Amino acid sequence: MSPLRLIFLALAVWGAIHPMYWFLRHMAETGGGLSGLIDAWYVNASTTGLTWDLTIAAVTLTAWIIAETAVRRNWLALVAIPATFCIGVSCGLPLYLFLRSRPVT
């Protein structure tokens, strides 16, 4: 496996674990569960802007994944879409790049 693929894989793992730690910590501290976390995304203009920034990035990444998957027929790369929306762009993007960069056989 190339060094670049290892970097993409490491970033995908980090992008899954690190943000999830903070999400779970917030939910544990507030006891609000997922609805409390979503409410926190809109607590002020700064967090609302960041929420929309990440939402637009996630939708853009999804369009790119679908377009490239249709051309490349790399169906496994579609797993990056649920990773993006269930975990975040910090996991979905490097996961997609990892899956996209695999050697073609």
N, CA, C and O atoms as a GROMACS GRO file, in nm:
protein
  420
    1MET      N    1   0.085  -0.117   0.000
    1MET     CA    2   0.000   0.000   0.000
    1MET      C    3   0.090   0.124   0.000
    1MET      O    4   0.189   0.130   0.073
    2SER      N    5   0.054   0.219  -0.082
    2SER     CA    6   0.136   0.338  -0.096
    2SER      C    7   0.127   0.426   0.030
    2SER      O    8   0.029   0.419   0.104
    3PRO      N    9   0.230   0.508   0.053
    3PRO     CA   10   0.225   0.598   0.168
    3PRO      C   11   0.105   0.694   0.164
    3PRO      O   12   0.048   0.726   0.269
    4LEU      N   13   0.067   0.738   0.045
    4LEU     CA   14  -0.046   0.829   0.034
    4LEU      C   15  -0.176   0.759   0.075
    4LEU      O   16  -0.260   0.819   0.143
    5ARG      N   17  -0.194   0.634   0.035
    5ARG     CA   18  -0.313   0.559   0.075
    5ARG      C   19  -0.315   0.539   0.226
    5ARG      O   20  -0.422   0.545   0.287
    6LEU      N   21  -0.199   0.515   0.287
    6LEU     CA   22  -0.194   0.500   0.432
    6LEU      C   23  -0.232   0.631   0.502
    6LEU      O   24  -0.299   0.630   0.605
    7ILE      N   25  -0.190   0.743   0.445
    7ILE     CA   26  -0.227   0.874   0.502
    7ILE      C   27  -0.378   0.893   0.492
    7ILE      O   28  -0.441   0.936   0.589
    8PHE      N   29  -0.438   0.862   0.377
    8PHE     CA   30  -0.583   0.874   0.361
    8PHE      C   31  -0.657   0.785   0.462
    8PHE      O   32  -0.755   0.828   0.523
    9LEU      N   33  -0.608   0.663   0.480
    9LEU     CA   34  -0.672   0.571   0.574
    9LEU      C   35  -0.659   0.623   0.718
    9LEU      O   36  -0.756   0.619   0.794
   10ALA      N   37  -0.541   0.670   0.754
   10ALA     CA   38  -0.521   0.724   0.888
   10ALA      C   39  -0.610   0.846   0.913
   10ALA      O   40  -0.665   0.862   1.022
   11LEU      N   41  -0.624   0.932   0.813
   11LEU     CA   42  -0.710   1.050   0.827
   11LEU      C   43  -0.857   1.011   0.839
   11LEU      O   44  -0.933   1.075   0.912
   12ALA      N   45  -0.898   0.907   0.767
   12ALA     CA   46  -1.037   0.860   0.777
   12ALA      C   47  -1.066   0.807   0.916
   12ALA      O   48  -1.172   0.835   0.973
   13VAL      N   49  -0.973   0.731   0.972
   13VAL     CA   50  -0.990   0.678   1.108
   13VAL      C   51  -0.992   0.792   1.209
   13VAL      O   52  -1.077   0.797   1.297
   14TRP      N   53  -0.898   0.883   1.195
   14TRP     CA   54  -0.893   0.999   1.285
   14TRP      C   55  -1.021   1.083   1.270
   14TRP      O   56  -1.077   1.129   1.370
   15GLY      N   57  -1.067   1.102   1.146
   15GLY     CA   58  -1.188   1.178   1.120
   15GLY      C   59  -1.313   1.111   1.172
   15GLY      O   60  -1.416   1.176   1.187
   16ALA      N   61  -1.306   0.982   1.198
   16ALA     CA   62  -1.420   0.911   1.258
   16ALA      C   63  -1.415   0.917   1.410
   16ALA      O   64  -1.516   0.940   1.476
   17ILE      N   65  -1.298   0.898   1.466
   17ILE     CA   66  -1.285   0.886   1.611
   17ILE      C   67  -1.284   1.021   1.681
   17ILE      O   68  -1.356   1.040   1.779
   18HIS      N   69  -1.203   1.113   1.635
   18HIS     CA   70  -1.184   1.240   1.706
   18HIS      C   71  -1.312   1.324   1.717
   18HIS      O   72  -1.347   1.365   1.828
   19PRO      N   73  -1.383   1.351   1.608
   19PRO     CA   74  -1.508   1.427   1.623
   19PRO      C   75  -1.612   1.352   1.706
   19PRO      O   76  -1.686   1.413   1.784
   20MET      N   77  -1.619   1.219   1.690
   20MET     CA   78  -1.718   1.141   1.764
   20MET      C   79  -1.693   1.150   1.915
   20MET      O   80  -1.788   1.151   1.994
   21TYR      N   81  -1.566   1.157   1.954
   21TYR     CA   82  -1.534   1.174   2.096
   21TYR      C   83  -1.601   1.301   2.150
   21TYR      O   84  -1.662   1.298   2.256
   22TRP      N   85  -1.589   1.410   2.077
   22TRP     CA   86  -1.646   1.537   2.122
   22TRP      C   87  -1.798   1.536   2.118
   22TRP      O   88  -1.863   1.593   2.206
   23PHE      N   89  -1.855   1.472   2.016
   23PHE     CA   90  -2.001   1.463   2.009
   23PHE      C   91  -2.055   1.384   2.128
   23PHE      O   92  -2.151   1.426   2.193
   24LEU      N   93  -1.994   1.270   2.155
   24LEU     CA   94  -2.039   1.186   2.267
   24LEU      C   95  -2.017   1.256   2.400
   24LEU      O   96  -2.100   1.246   2.491
   25ARG      N   97  -1.907   1.327   2.412
   25ARG     CA   98  -1.881   1.401   2.535
   25ARG      C   99  -1.987   1.509   2.557
   25ARG      O  100  -2.037   1.526   2.668
   26HIS      N  101  -2.021   1.581   2.451
   26HIS     CA  102  -2.124   1.684   2.461
   26HIS      C  103  -2.258   1.623   2.502
   26HIS      O  104  -2.327   1.676   2.589
   27MET      N  105  -2.294   1.511   2.440
   27MET     CA  106  -2.421   1.447   2.472
   27MET      C  107  -2.423   1.396   2.616
   27MET      O  108  -2.526   1.402   2.682
   28ALA      N  109  -2.310   1.346   2.664
   28ALA     CA  110  -2.303   1.298   2.801
   28ALA      C  111  -2.313   1.413   2.901
   28ALA      O  112  -2.377   1.399   3.006
   29GLU      N  113  -2.250   1.526   2.870
   29GLU     CA  114  -2.252   1.642   2.960
   29GLU      C  115  -2.390   1.707   2.967
   29GLU      O  116  -2.433   1.751   3.073
   30THR      N  117  -2.458   1.713   2.853
   30THR     CA  118  -2.586   1.783   2.850
   30THR      C  119  -2.703   1.689   2.870
   30THR      O  120  -2.812   1.733   2.907
   31GLY      N  121  -2.683   1.562   2.848
   31GLY     CA  122  -2.792   1.466   2.861
   31GLY      C  123  -2.899   1.485   2.755
   31GLY      O  124  -3.008   1.429   2.766
   32GLY      N  125  -2.868   1.562   2.654
   32GLY     CA  126  -2.967   1.593   2.552
   32GLY      C  127  -2.977   1.493   2.440
   32GLY      O  128  -3.068   1.500   2.358
   33GLY      N  129  -2.884   1.399   2.434
   33GLY     CA  130  -2.885   1.303   2.325
   33GLY      C  131  -2.861   1.371   2.191
   33GLY      O  132  -2.805   1.480   2.183
   34LEU      N  133  -2.904   1.303   2.087
   34LEU     CA  134  -2.882   1.353   1.952
   34LEU      C  135  -2.959   1.483   1.926
   34LEU      O  136  -2.907   1.573   1.859
   35SER      N  137  -3.080   1.494   1.977
   35SER     CA  138  -3.157   1.617   1.955
   35SER      C  139  -3.089   1.737   2.021
   35SER      O  140  -3.091   1.847   1.966
   36GLY      N  141  -3.028   1.716   2.138
   36GLY     CA  142  -2.954   1.824   2.203
   36GLY      C  143  -2.831   1.864   2.124
   36GLY      O  144  -2.795   1.982   2.119
   37LEU      N  145  -2.767   1.767   2.062
   37LEU     CA  146  -2.650   1.796   1.979
   37LEU      C  147  -2.692   1.877   1.857
   37LEU      O  148  -2.625   1.974   1.821
   38ILE      N  149  -2.800   1.838   1.795
   38ILE     CA  150  -2.848   1.912   1.678
   38ILE      C  151  -2.890   2.053   1.717
   38ILE      O  152  -2.864   2.148   1.642
   39ASP      N  153  -2.954   2.069   1.832
   39ASP     CA  154  -2.989   2.203   1.881
   39ASP      C  155  -2.864   2.290   1.898
   39ASP      O  156  -2.867   2.410   1.871
   40ALA      N  157  -2.755   2.229   1.944
   40ALA     CA  158  -2.630   2.303   1.966
   40ALA      C  159  -2.569   2.352   1.834
   40ALA      O  160  -2.493   2.448   1.834
   41TRP      N  161  -2.602   2.286   1.725
   41TRP     CA  162  -2.549   2.328   1.595
   41TRP      C  163  -2.603   2.464   1.554
   41TRP      O  164  -2.546   2.531   1.467
   42TYR      N  165  -2.714   2.506   1.615
   42TYR     CA  166  -2.779   2.631   1.576
   42TYR      C  167  -2.787   2.730   1.692
   42TYR      O  168  -2.874   2.816   1.694
   43VAL      N  169  -2.696   2.717   1.790
   43VAL     CA  170  -2.702   2.800   1.910
   43VAL      C  171  -2.663   2.946   1.883
   43VAL      O  172  -2.710   3.036   1.954
   44ASN      N  173  -2.580   2.971   1.784
   44ASN     CA  174  -2.544   3.109   1.749
   44ASN      C  175  -2.504   3.114   1.601
   44ASN      O  176  -2.498   3.011   1.533
   45ALA      N  177  -2.478   3.233   1.553
   45ALA     CA  178  -2.449   3.252   1.411
   45ALA      C  179  -2.322   3.177   1.367
   45ALA      O  180  -2.314   3.127   1.255
   46SER      N  181  -2.225   3.169   1.455
   46SER     CA  182  -2.099   3.101   1.422
   46SER      C  183  -2.120   2.951   1.400
   46SER      O  184  -2.074   2.896   1.300
   47THR      N  185  -2.190   2.887   1.492
   47THR     CA  186  -2.212   2.742   1.477
   47THR      C  187  -2.309   2.713   1.363
   47THR      O  188  -2.296   2.611   1.296
   48THR      N  189  -2.405   2.802   1.341
   48THR     CA  190  -2.496   2.782   1.228
   48THR      C  191  -2.420   2.792   1.096
   48THR      O  192  -2.442   2.713   1.005
   49GLY      N  193  -2.330   2.889   1.085
   49GLY     CA  194  -2.248   2.902   0.965
   49GLY      C  195  -2.160   2.780   0.942
   49GLY      O  196  -2.148   2.732   0.830
   50LEU      N  197  -2.100   2.730   1.049
   50LEU     CA  198  -2.017   2.610   1.038
   50LEU      C  199  -2.101   2.488   0.999
   50LEU      O  200  -2.058   2.405   0.920
   51THR      N  201  -2.220   2.479   1.055
   51THR     CA  202  -2.309   2.368   1.021
   51THR      C  203  -2.343   2.370   0.873
   51THR      O  204  -2.338   2.267   0.806
   52TRP      N  205  -2.378   2.489   0.821
   52TRP     CA  206  -2.410   2.499   0.679
   52TRP      C  207  -2.287   2.477   0.591
   52TRP      O  208  -2.298   2.418   0.484
   53ASP      N  209  -2.173   2.522   0.635
   53ASP     CA  210  -2.049   2.500   0.561
   53ASP      C  211  -2.023   2.350   0.544
   53ASP      O  212  -1.992   2.304   0.434
   54LEU      N  213  -2.036   2.275   0.652
   54LEU     CA  214  -2.013   2.131   0.646
   54LEU      C  215  -2.122   2.058   0.570
   54LEU      O  216  -2.095   1.958   0.503
   55THR      N  217  -2.246   2.108   0.579
   55THR     CA  218  -2.356   2.046   0.504
   55THR      C  219  -2.334   2.062   0.354
   55THR      O  220  -2.352   1.967   0.278
   56ILE      N  221  -2.295   2.181   0.312
   56ILE     CA  222  -2.269   2.205   0.170
   56ILE      C  223  -2.150   2.122   0.123
   56ILE      O  224  -2.153   2.068   0.013
   57ALA      N  225  -2.047   2.111   0.205
   57ALA     CA  226  -1.931   2.027   0.170
   57ALA      C  227  -1.973   1.880   0.157
   57ALA      O  228  -1.926   1.810   0.067
   58ALA      N  229  -2.059   1.833   0.247
   58ALA     CA  230  -2.105   1.694   0.243
   58ALA      C  231  -2.188   1.666   0.118
   58ALA      O  232  -2.172   1.561   0.055
   59VAL      N  233  -2.275   1.758   0.081
   59VAL     CA  234  -2.356   1.741  -0.040
   59VAL      C  235  -2.267   1.743  -0.164
   59VAL      O  236  -2.287   1.665  -0.257
   60THR      N  237  -2.169   1.834  -0.166
   60THR     CA  238  -2.076   1.841  -0.278
   60THR      C  239  -1.995   1.713  -0.290
   60THR      O  240  -1.978   1.660  -0.400
   61LEU      N  241  -1.946   1.663  -0.179
   61LEU     CA  242  -1.870   1.538  -0.180
   61LEU      C  243  -1.957   1.423  -0.229
   61LEU      O  244  -1.910   1.339  -0.306
   62THR      N  245  -2.082   1.419  -0.188
   62THR     CA  246  -2.173   1.314  -0.232
   62THR      C  247  -2.195   1.319  -0.383
   62THR      O  248  -2.193   1.216  -0.449
   63ALA      N  249  -2.214   1.439  -0.437
   63ALA     CA  250  -2.231   1.452  -0.583
   63ALA      C  251  -2.106   1.404  -0.656
   63ALA      O  252  -2.116   1.338  -0.759
   64TRP      N  253  -1.989   1.438  -0.602
   64TRP     CA  254  -1.863   1.395  -0.664
   64TRP      C  255  -1.849   1.243  -0.658
   64TRP      O  256  -1.810   1.180  -0.757
   65ILE      N  257  -1.881   1.184  -0.544
   65ILE     CA  258  -1.870   1.039  -0.529
   65ILE      C  259  -1.962   0.969  -0.628
   65ILE      O  260  -1.921   0.874  -0.694
   66ILE      N  261  -2.086   1.015  -0.638
   66ILE     CA  262  -2.182   0.952  -0.729
   66ILE      C  263  -2.136   0.966  -0.873
   66ILE      O  264  -2.143   0.870  -0.950
   67ALA      N  265  -2.091   1.084  -0.911
   67ALA     CA  266  -2.046   1.107  -1.049
   67ALA      C  267  -1.926   1.020  -1.084
   67ALA      O  268  -1.922   0.958  -1.191
   68GLU      N  269  -1.828   1.014  -0.995
   68GLU     CA  270  -1.709   0.933  -1.024
   68GLU      C  271  -1.737   0.784  -1.017
   68GLU      O  272  -1.679   0.706  -1.092
   69THR      N  273  -1.825   0.744  -0.927
   69THR     CA  274  -1.858   0.602  -0.917
   69THR      C  275  -1.928   0.554  -1.044
   69THR      O  276  -1.904   0.443  -1.090
   70ALA      N  277  -2.013   0.638  -1.100
   70ALA     CA  278  -2.081   0.602  -1.224
   70ALA      C  279  -1.982   0.582  -1.338
   70ALA      O  280  -2.001   0.495  -1.423
   71VAL      N  281  -1.875   0.662  -1.340
   71VAL     CA  282  -1.776   0.651  -1.447
   71VAL      C  283  -1.677   0.537  -1.420
   71VAL      O  284  -1.647   0.458  -1.509
   72ARG      N  285  -1.627   0.531  -1.298
   72ARG     CA  286  -1.520   0.436  -1.264
   72ARG      C  287  -1.572   0.298  -1.226
   72ARG      O  288  -1.495   0.202  -1.226
   73ARG      N  289  -1.699   0.287  -1.196
   73ARG     CA  290  -1.761   0.160  -1.153
   73ARG      C  291  -1.695   0.104  -1.027
   73ARG      O  292  -1.683  -0.017  -1.009
   74ASN      N  293  -1.653   0.195  -0.940
   74ASN     CA  294  -1.591   0.158  -0.813
   74ASN      C  295  -1.702   0.163  -0.707
   74ASN      O  296  -1.708   0.257  -0.628
   75TRP      N  297  -1.787   0.061  -0.706
   75TRP     CA  298  -1.908   0.063  -0.623
   75TRP      C  299  -1.876   0.066  -0.474
   75TRP      O  300  -1.955   0.119  -0.396
   76LEU      N  301  -1.763   0.011  -0.433
   76LEU     CA  302  -1.724   0.012  -0.293
   76LEU      C  303  -1.709   0.156  -0.240
   76LEU      O  304  -1.731   0.181  -0.121
   77ALA      N  305  -1.673   0.247  -0.327
   77ALA     CA  306  -1.653   0.386  -0.286
   77ALA      C  307  -1.782   0.450  -0.236
   77ALA      O  308  -1.778   0.553  -0.168
   78LEU      N  309  -1.897   0.392  -0.267
   78LEU     CA  310  -2.024   0.447  -0.221
   78LEU      C  311  -2.039   0.441  -0.069
   78LEU      O  312  -2.124   0.512  -0.014
   79VAL      N  313  -1.959   0.360   0.000
   79VAL     CA  314  -1.968   0.355   0.147
   79VAL      C  315  -1.922   0.487   0.209
   79VAL      O  316  -1.950   0.513   0.327
   80ALA      N  317  -1.853   0.569   0.132
   80ALA     CA  318  -1.811   0.700   0.184
   80ALA      C  319  -1.929   0.794   0.202
   80ALA      O  320  -1.919   0.891   0.278
   81ILE      N  321  -2.041   0.769   0.134
   81ILE     CA  322  -2.158   0.857   0.148
   81ILE      C  323  -2.220   0.844   0.286
   81ILE      O  324  -2.237   0.945   0.354
   82PRO      N  325  -2.256   0.723   0.332
   82PRO     CA  326  -2.309   0.715   0.469
   82PRO      C  327  -2.206   0.756   0.574
   82PRO      O  328  -2.243   0.810   0.678
   83ALA      N  329  -2.079   0.730   0.548
   83ALA     CA  330  -1.975   0.774   0.642
   83ALA      C  331  -1.975   0.926   0.653
   83ALA      O  332  -1.954   0.980   0.762
   84THR      N  333  -1.997   0.994   0.542
   84THR     CA  334  -1.999   1.140   0.542
   84THR      C  335  -2.116   1.194   0.623
   84THR      O  336  -2.098   1.286   0.703
   85PHE      N  337  -2.235   1.137   0.604
   85PHE     CA  338  -2.353   1.191   0.671
   85PHE      C  339  -2.373   1.138   0.813
   85PHE      O  340  -2.435   1.205   0.895
   86CYS      N  341  -2.322   1.019   0.842
   86CYS     CA  342  -2.337   0.963   0.977
   86CYS      C  343  -2.222   1.001   1.070
   86CYS      O  344  -2.240   1.010   1.191
   87ILE      N  345  -2.105   1.023   1.013
   87ILE     CA  346  -1.988   1.059   1.094
   87ILE      C  347  -1.945   1.202   1.066
   87ILE      O  348  -1.938   1.284   1.157
   88GLY      N  349  -1.918   1.232   0.939
   88GLY     CA  350  -1.879   1.367   0.903
   88GLY      C  351  -1.788   1.370   0.781
   88GLY      O  352  -1.735   1.267   0.738
   89VAL      N  353  -1.772   1.489   0.727
   89VAL     CA  354  -1.684   1.509   0.612
   89VAL      C  355  -1.540   1.472   0.647
   89VAL      O  356  -1.465   1.426   0.561
   90SER      N  357  -1.503   1.491   0.773
   90SER     CA  358  -1.365   1.459   0.815
   90SER      C  359  -1.336   1.310   0.806
   90SER      O  360  -1.219   1.271   0.804
   91CYS      N  361  -1.437   1.228   0.799
   91CYS     CA  362  -1.419   1.084   0.776
   91CYS      C  363  -1.448   1.048   0.631
   91CYS      O  364  -1.373   0.973   0.568
   92GLY      N  365  -1.559   1.102   0.578
   92GLY     CA  366  -1.604   1.064   0.444
   92GLY      C  367  -1.507   1.099   0.333
   92GLY      O  368  -1.485   1.018   0.242
   93LEU      N  369  -1.449   1.219   0.338
   93LEU     CA  370  -1.357   1.260   0.231
   93LEU      C  371  -1.230   1.176   0.228
   93LEU      O  372  -1.197   1.123   0.122
   94PRO      N  373  -1.157   1.161   0.339
   94PRO     CA  374  -1.037   1.076   0.329
   94PRO      C  375  -1.070   0.929   0.302
   94PRO      O  376  -0.991   0.859   0.239
   95LEU      N  377  -1.186   0.882   0.350
   95LEU     CA  378  -1.227   0.744   0.319
   95LEU      C  379  -1.249   0.728   0.169
   95LEU      O  380  -1.204   0.630   0.110
   96TYR      N  381  -1.318   0.824   0.109
   96TYR     CA  382  -1.339   0.817  -0.036
   96TYR      C  383  -1.206   0.822  -0.111
   96TYR      O  384  -1.185   0.745  -0.204
   97LEU      N  385  -1.117   0.912  -0.072
   97LEU     CA  386  -0.987   0.921  -0.140
   97LEU      C  387  -0.908   0.791  -0.123
   97LEU      O  388  -0.839   0.748  -0.216
   98PHE      N  389  -0.918   0.728  -0.006
   98PHE     CA  390  -0.853   0.599   0.015
   98PHE      C  391  -0.911   0.494  -0.080
   98PHE      O  392  -0.835   0.422  -0.146
   99LEU      N  393  -1.042   0.486  -0.088
   99LEU     CA  394  -1.106   0.387  -0.174
   99LEU      C  395  -1.084   0.417  -0.322
   99LEU      O  396  -1.071   0.325  -0.403
  100ARG      N  397  -1.080   0.542  -0.357
  100ARG     CA  398  -1.060   0.583  -0.496
  100ARG      C  399  -0.918   0.555  -0.544
  100ARG      O  400  -0.896   0.528  -0.662
  101SER      N  401  -0.822   0.560  -0.454
  101SER     CA  402  -0.682   0.547  -0.493
  101SER      C  403  -0.632   0.402  -0.495
  101SER      O  404  -0.513   0.378  -0.512
  102ARG      N  405  -0.722   0.308  -0.477
  102ARG     CA  406  -0.676   0.169  -0.482
  102ARG      C  407  -0.634   0.131  -0.623
  102ARG      O  408  -0.686   0.185  -0.720
  103PRO      N  409  -0.540   0.041  -0.634
  103PRO     CA  410  -0.491   0.001  -0.767
  103PRO      C  411  -0.604  -0.062  -0.850
  103PRO      O  412  -0.683  -0.141  -0.798
  104VAL      N  413  -0.610  -0.027  -0.976
  104VAL     CA  414  -0.709  -0.082  -1.068
  104VAL      C  415  -0.657  -0.214  -1.120
  104VAL      O  416  -0.543  -0.223  -1.165
  105THR      N  417  -0.742  -0.317  -1.114
  105THR     CA  418  -0.700  -0.449  -1.163
  105THR      C  419  -0.772  -0.488  -1.288
  105THR      O  420  -0.748  -0.596  -1.342
   0.00000   0.00000   0.00000
